[in-house]
Amino acid sequence: MNVATASSTQTPAYPGASKLFQPVALGRYRLPHRIAMAPLTRSRARQPCNVPGPLNASYYAQRASAAVIISEATQVSMQGQGYAWTPGIHSLEQIEGWRLVTGAVHGVGGLIFLQLWHVGRISHPSLQPDCMLPVAPSAIRPAGEAFIENETGEGALVPFVTPRALQAEEMPYLVQQYVRGARNAMEAGFDGVEVHGANGYLLEQFICSRTNLRDDDYGRRVENRARLLLEVLDEVCELCGPDRVGVRLSPLSTFNDVADDEPEATFGYIAGKLNDYGLAYLHVINPDAAALEQGSEVGPGVRRMLDLMRETYRGTLMIAGGFGRDSAEMWLQEGRADLIAFGRKFIANPDLPERLRQSAPLNDPDPATFYGGGAKGYTDYLTLAQERGEAPRPQIDDRWR
Ligand SMILES: Cc1cc2nc3c(=O)[nH]c(=O)nc-3n(C[C@H](O)[C@H](O)[C@H](O)COP(=O)(O)O)c2cc1C
């Protein structure tokens, strides 16, 4: 008996017409439904050297019924690391570690992309090679604190420092960090990569006018502020094939102390440029997740921005941020997105697609175990089948494949 058979007596909220469970193309892949797993930093890479291991493989394999998993943000270099215990994709050991993960996910029929990450200024000398300063488009210290490992091996928060402004001559080296990360990801067996252009990290620090005060070819006009992102995409698409590359953007977000003076012009320009690439998808974070969580519509400014992204970008659009079953279904029905990515709900519900299909109750995530630690709050959330006392099993429903 498979999971679907066990639940076939339940009535879905959108009988027959659910868009969540209609197939969709994602680059070269055909996905069986539209529920993606959003990238989620969990800070559980093996130490030293930030290497994924068997625990991480179990975690991802448990969630392989997602239409596609986007891995936690993964630093492309030591310079790109900004938090203790996050995994990298720049050493042989890390490639081997990630092979365990991709093997486990593929073994149960899943699809997994790796999120390529350089944090820029959202770091600290204690995380940098030779305790150097973190790098950024401009020497502007972010508000807030970095999460590092202290002398006794525990996590600690310390104030950010003023980063070193990158020199123009260094830009090809930065692009090459992403290229090496993408090459390593392919070698580790990933099905694709997502370039992390969101959440106030390096690429968004370049994109946004308040964090980029440069007066060279990488600053001032939007064409220049978007240059690094587009150069990275040129090379990564060349390497992987554009139909295995996605990009994540977070217009209107102020996370990690970024802001842009003309967000519609900036992100409208970028969304338009992305049409030239034939990417697998564009992934946009809804900055008004709180509204959806309260069951209301996003604010008018956010609505305008998300509509702009939808109208401007002609490829497959994934949206994340605050979605539940009904809001996800509604947004798909209204054509506002092609896929919905779920973050926190996937942390607490390894079988989220099946739970959504049945309109079954969801487990609540425990924020205390989001970052760091071991199996607790990571691989011990139960599936519906386990709640019924059945042994754990692969989470792929054959009818969706
Ligand atoms: C614990 C945690 C870790 C996250 N890590 C990442 C990350 O590594 N990369 C990223 O782009 N977004 C990250 N995010 C943002 C999520 O991908 C997602 O956009 C956000 O949680 C909103 O979706 P949700 O309301 O479904 O949780 C993280 C969010 C959480 C809660």
The ligand as a Gaussian input file, in Angstrom:
#p B3LYP/6-31G(d) Opt

LIG

0 1
 C       15.616000      28.411000       9.293000
 C       15.599000      29.146000       7.994000
 C       16.707000      29.092000       7.163000
 C       16.693000      29.742000       5.910000
 N       17.772000      29.622000       5.092000
 C       17.732000      30.146000       3.836000
 C       18.796000      29.901000       2.924000
 O       19.758000      29.178000       3.214000
 N       18.708000      30.476000       1.707000
 C       17.653000      31.266000       1.334000
 O       17.622000      31.783000       0.215000
 N       16.620000      31.484000       2.187000
 C       16.629000      30.918000       3.404000
 N       15.557000      31.071000       4.238000
 C       14.322000      31.686000       3.724000
 C       13.373000      30.585000       3.207000
 O       13.891000      29.972000       2.043000
 C       11.970000      31.125000       2.873000
 O       12.081000      32.106000       1.872000
 C       11.282000      31.693000       4.104000
 O       11.352000      30.789000       5.180000
 C        9.826000      32.025000       3.827000
 O        9.110000      30.859000       3.502000
 P        8.132000      30.155000       4.585000
 O        7.170000      31.211000       5.049000
 O        7.461000      29.056000       3.805000
 O        8.975000      29.634000       5.690000
 C       15.554000      30.476000       5.508000
 C       14.455000      30.551000       6.373000
 C       14.459000      29.880000       7.578000
 C       13.233000      29.925000       8.448000

